[in-house]
Amino acid sequence: MLRVISEHFLYREGIMKIKNIYNRELEFLKDAIKNGKNPYHTFAFTTIKNRYPESRTVVLRGFKLNPLTIFFNADCRSSKILELKANKYCSALFYNQERRVQLRFKCEALLHYQNNISAKVWSNTALQSRKCYMGPYNPSEALDEWHPNIPLEYLKTDPEREHSEQGYANFVHIELKIIELDVLELHHDGHIRFITKNGKDLHYIAP
Ligand SMILES: Cc1cc2nc3c(=O)[nH]c(=O)nc-3n(C[C@H](O)[C@H](O)[C@H](O)COP(=O)(O)O)c2cc1C
């Protein structure tokens, strides 16, 4: 009887522990949207290009709970967007080196292009960021010589607001619906790893 009680107690303790880790990591993600010093401000985003995975760094621009969703922005002409149009399943990977925590999200992407959602995000996008969407070339296009793919007059300045509106034609806001989250926290005396699909049921898995 005593053994059954103590096993149940340990199980409850374990679940509480990973719930606390889960909630703490959500707070770090929320902070990372505006805080460039938070390592979760950028993440590795992976799509499938034909049959091969392709990863790149992107900036976290938004985060929502219930259901868990994360957001970033891109040029609609870029390879990653063409890849998402062919296969909406993708992965987002975050790592905080100081706290030694990794978050790996399995995601389904939804593209917001020229709709109410992309318009709202664009209206809050700084002029300095808007010029990245004003490039004369398609991202990844071969160049005969160096070009930064922003209008050359804005190399050292930001565009006028009115001219910056041109960038909206290339702007896409990407919503990543989370299918599963895999959390790994490294410890010298035993790593902790768990997965969740909905944020409510958390399950330990072997590190
Ligand atoms: C720190 C950092 C942040 C970046 N943020 C973004 C971003 O938010 N969105 C984006 O499309 N590309 C971003 N990039 C550029 C991408 O990593 C990538 O080089 C580019 O988008 C082309 O990717 P693709 O050809 O796979 O589409 C960032 C690069 C770095 C180094």
The ligand as a Tripos MOL2 file, in Angstrom:
@<TRIPOS>MOLECULE
LIG
   31    33     1     0     0
SMALL
NO_CHARGES

@<TRIPOS>ATOM
      1 C1         19.6840   36.2210  -37.6180 C.3       1 LIG1
      2 C2         18.9030   35.9700  -38.8790 C.ar      1 LIG1
      3 C3         17.5500   36.2300  -38.9000 C.ar      1 LIG1
      4 C4         16.8070   35.9980  -40.0580 C.ar      1 LIG1
      5 N1         15.4590   36.2110  -40.0480 N.ar      1 LIG1
      6 C5         14.7200   35.9110  -41.1330 C.ar      1 LIG1
      7 C6         13.3070   36.0140  -41.1000 C.ar      1 LIG1
      8 O1         12.6770   36.3690  -40.0810 O.2       1 LIG1
      9 N2         12.6140   35.6930  -42.2140 N.ar      1 LIG1
     10 C7         13.2510   35.2680  -43.3580 C.ar      1 LIG1
     11 O2         12.5560   34.9750  -44.3370 O.2       1 LIG1
     12 N3         14.5800   35.1520  -43.4340 N.ar      1 LIG1
     13 C8         15.3380   35.4480  -42.3400 C.ar      1 LIG1
     14 N4         16.7040   35.3030  -42.3680 N.ar      1 LIG1
     15 C9         17.3460   34.8410  -43.6300 C.3       1 LIG1
     16 C10        17.1600   33.3290  -43.7830 C.3       1 LIG1
     17 O3         17.9520   32.6490  -42.8220 O.3       1 LIG1
     18 C11        17.5000   32.8210  -45.1780 C.3       1 LIG1
     19 O4         18.8610   33.0290  -45.4710 O.3       1 LIG1
     20 C12        16.6630   33.4920  -46.2570 C.3       1 LIG1
     21 O5         15.3600   33.7870  -45.8040 O.3       1 LIG1
     22 C13        16.5660   32.5900  -47.4990 C.3       1 LIG1
     23 O6         16.0030   31.3790  -47.0850 O.3       1 LIG1
     24 P1         15.3040   30.3700  -48.1280 P.3       1 LIG1
     25 O7         16.0920   30.4800  -49.4110 O.co2     1 LIG1
     26 O8         15.4440   29.0380  -47.5100 O.co2     1 LIG1
     27 O9         13.8820   30.8030  -48.2790 O.co2     1 LIG1
     28 C14        17.4530   35.5120  -41.2290 C.ar      1 LIG1
     29 C15        18.8270   35.2380  -41.1830 C.ar      1 LIG1
     30 C16        19.5290   35.4690  -40.0360 C.ar      1 LIG1
     31 C17        21.0070   35.1450  -40.0360 C.3       1 LIG1
@<TRIPOS>BOND
     1     1     2 1
     2     2     3 ar
     3     2    30 ar
     4     3     4 ar
     5     4     5 ar
     6     4    28 ar
     7     5     6 ar
     8     6     7 ar
     9     6    13 1
    10     7     8 2
    11     7     9 ar
    12     9    10 ar
    13    10    11 2
    14    10    12 ar
    15    12    13 ar
    16    13    14 ar
    17    14    15 1
    18    14    28 ar
    19    15    16 1
    20    16    17 1
    21    16    18 1
    22    18    19 1
    23    18    20 1
    24    20    21 1
    25    20    22 1
    26    22    23 1
    27    23    24 1
    28    24    25 2
    29    24    26 1
    30    24    27 1
    31    28    29 ar
    32    29    30 ar
    33    30    31 1
@<TRIPOS>SUBSTRUCTURE
     1 LIG1         1 GROUP 0 **** ****
